Amino acid sequence: MTEAEIRAFAEASRGGRRLIGIDLGTKTIGLALSDVGRQIASPLETIRRVKFTPDVARLRQLCETHGVGGLVMGLPLNMDGSEGPRVQSTRSFVRNLKPLLDLPVLFCDERLSTAAVTRALIAADASRAKRGEVVDMLAAAYILQGCLDQMRGVLEVDDA
């Protein structure tokens, strides 16, 4: 994500409102929520995917409940940075989402987010069952926190 994309997203996403981070999987959607000051990302929930319409209905409900101003969507790039079928699927999801949820979306590289979270859970001696329950929303928090940190760096330069 470029500095220009970050600035445009920050402007469009209505400051003073939270952001939701999304780790889109084939079976689940991991969600994380920022604080109003956009400093800290916290795991929120994992949606078990059923069909597009009910999945988006739950996402919309959470956005309304938490006063969300924008979405940070993990982009599952290949390790070499190229775009494969999972990226195409993610972009398609966002294209279909836009008419139903009018919020700006910022795509953020999510390479190794699930691996990093899984390693941390293993180091914390979390059981396989516990890891399965929380890994997606923790990956969303990892993605969102990385984006918040990048945004802060770019926007602080603008304020200086």
SVG drawing of the C-alpha trace seen along z (x, -y; Angstrom):
<svg xmlns="http://www.w3.org/2000/svg" viewBox="-28 -20 37 49">
<polyline fill="none" stroke="black" stroke-width="0.4" points="0.0,0.0 1.4,-3.4 1.5,-6.6 -1.1,-8.1 -3.4,-5.2 -3.0,-5.6 -3.7,-9.3 -6.8,-8.8 -8.1,-6.1 -7.5,-8.2 -9.4,-11.1 -12.3,-8.9 -12.6,-6.8 -14.0,-9.6 -11.5,-10.3 -12.7,-9.6 -14.3,-6.4 -13.0,-2.9 -11.6,-0.6 -12.3,3.1 -9.6,5.4 -10.6,8.4 -8.8,11.7 -11.0,13.3 -10.7,17.0 -12.7,19.6 -14.4,21.0 -14.1,18.0 -13.8,14.3 -11.5,13.1 -12.4,9.6 -10.5,7.1 -11.5,3.6 -9.4,0.5 -9.9,-2.0 -11.3,-5.4 -7.8,-6.9 -6.7,-4.2 -3.7,-3.2 -4.5,0.3 -6.1,3.3 -8.1,5.8 -9.5,9.2 -13.3,8.9 -14.9,12.1 -14.7,14.9 -17.6,15.2 -18.2,18.8 -18.9,18.3 -22.2,19.5 -23.2,17.5 -22.2,14.0 -25.5,12.2 -25.6,13.4 -21.8,13.0 -22.1,9.4 -25.2,8.8 -23.1,9.7 -20.3,7.5 -22.6,4.6 -24.2,5.1 -20.8,5.0 -19.8,1.9 -23.0,0.1 -22.6,1.2 -19.0,0.1 -19.2,-3.1 -16.8,-1.9 -15.5,-4.4 -13.5,-2.1 -12.3,1.5 -8.8,2.8 -8.8,5.9 -6.0,8.4 -4.7,9.1 -3.2,12.6 -0.4,12.0 1.9,14.8 5.3,14.9 6.9,13.3 4.4,10.4 2.4,11.6 -1.4,11.9 -3.0,15.3 -6.5,16.8 -6.9,15.9 -6.2,12.2 -8.8,12.3 -11.3,13.9 -10.7,11.2 -11.0,8.4 -14.2,10.0 -15.6,10.1 -14.9,6.4 -16.5,5.5 -19.6,7.3 -19.5,5.8 -19.2,2.2 -22.9,1.7 -24.1,3.2 -21.6,1.5 -20.6,-2.0 -17.3,-2.2 -13.8,-2.9 -11.5,0.2 -7.8,0.3 -6.0,3.4 -3.1,4.4 -0.5,7.1 -1.3,10.1 1.6,12.4 2.7,14.5 0.1,13.0 -1.5,16.4 1.9,18.0 3.1,15.3 -0.1,15.6 0.1,19.4 3.7,19.3 2.8,17.0 0.0,19.2 2.2,22.3 4.8,20.4 2.0,19.6 1.2,23.3 -2.3,22.9 -4.0,26.1 -4.7,27.0 -8.4,26.5 -7.9,23.1 -5.7,22.0 -8.4,23.0 -10.9,20.9 -8.9,17.7 -6.3,17.7 -8.5,15.9 -9.5,12.9 -5.9,12.7 -4.6,12.7 -7.1,9.8 -5.7,7.9 -2.2,8.5 -3.1,7.2 -5.0,4.2 -2.2,3.3 0.4,3.3 -1.8,1.0 -2.5,-1.3 1.3,-1.6 1.9,-2.4 -0.9,-4.9 0.5,-6.6 3.9,-6.9 2.6,-8.4 0.1,-10.8 2.6,-12.0 5.0,-13.1 2.1,-15.1 1.4,-16.7 5.1,-17.7"/>
</svg>
